[in-house]
Amino acid sequence: MLPLSKRGIDADKLCPLCRDDLEDTSHAFWYCVDAQEFWRNSALWPVLKKFPGGPFYVLCLFVSAHWDDRGLGWKILGDFLVCNGLDKPPEKKTLAPKVLWHAPSHDQIKINVDATVDSSLEYIDIGVVARDKDGVVMSFLTRRIFGKFSPHIGECLAVREGVCLAKFLGLDNWVVESDALNTVSAIQNSVAEAPKANIVEDIRDSLLTTRSGMVCYISRDGNKVAHLLAKYDISRSVYCFGVDYVPRWLGPIVKADLVI
């Protein structure tokens, strides 16, 4: 904020009230202890203290709106913003790029899995999709499992369905991807907490038996097809399975999801 002396006003540089600081406009309007006492006792204080720009910002707007010389209020505000480094526009935050589905290596099949768990319902829905290096759907399934399950258990069951699908198709080289990081960590680590320990051990045993598969983490953005399959309305049937074709409604999503 520019001191009064730099505005061409011949005056004592110290505040005549508090004598503790230079009397620039920001000090005179707000930072002076006498000015602060005035505003705290005014009817405007409940409004002034709520604004993130500070009471002085609101004061400048008030001055600009009510003084005949409206430019003076904006001049005071401009000086205040420059003085406090607030005149520059905020830096734009760079958003992390979305991680979409990526095709596996030429001889690998990627199986994405997901589960939808609603604590108010007596069942969970699971979606599984297997795709090759070209993003072509080799197989998919949706399954409803009745019972009360936690989200962690539901995601474990989804991974197990993906592993079972790999074994059913007789795949030699495959990877199951889940967007549940806790579930993937539990499978990859040597210790699993009850009550999901039995399910995790079943998955590990299957991985050891096949010796050709693995379980990895993928973000939700890269697991879109499986997520939509898990949310698919299968009220007419508790199980839906297909090989070498994809439901018509899912086709455009599969194509848009592909990043080779």
RASULUR-V640272 format. One record per pair of residues at least 12 apart in sequence whose C-alpha atoms are under 6 Angstrom apart, sorted by the first residue. I is the first residue (numbers start at 1). J is the second residue. Records with the same first field share a line. If there is no record, write none. Layout:
BEGIN
I = J / J
END
This chain:
BEGIN
1 = 79 / 80 / 83
3 = 24
4 = 24
60 = 73 / 77
99 = 221 / 222
100 = 221 / 222
101 = 222 / 258 / 259
102 = 259 / 260
103 = 133 / 260
104 = 133
106 = 133
108 = 173 / 174
109 = 131 / 132 / 174
110 = 130 / 131 / 174 / 175
111 = 129 / 130 / 176
112 = 128 / 129 / 176 / 177 / 226
113 = 127 / 128 / 158 / 178 / 226
114 = 126 / 127 / 158 / 226 / 227
115 = 154 / 155 / 158 / 230
116 = 230
117 = 151
122 = 146 / 147 / 148
123 = 145 / 146 / 147
124 = 144 / 145
125 = 143 / 144 / 230
126 = 142 / 143 / 158 / 230
127 = 141 / 142 / 226 / 229 / 230
128 = 140 / 141 / 226
129 = 226
138 = 243 / 244
139 = 242 / 243 / 244
140 = 241 / 242
141 = 240 / 241
142 = 239 / 240
143 = 238 / 239
144 = 238
153 = 196
160 = 203
172 = 212
173 = 212 / 213
174 = 213
175 = 213 / 214 / 215
176 = 215
177 = 215 / 216 / 217 / 218
178 = 217 / 218
179 = 217 / 218 / 219 / 220
187 = 200
END
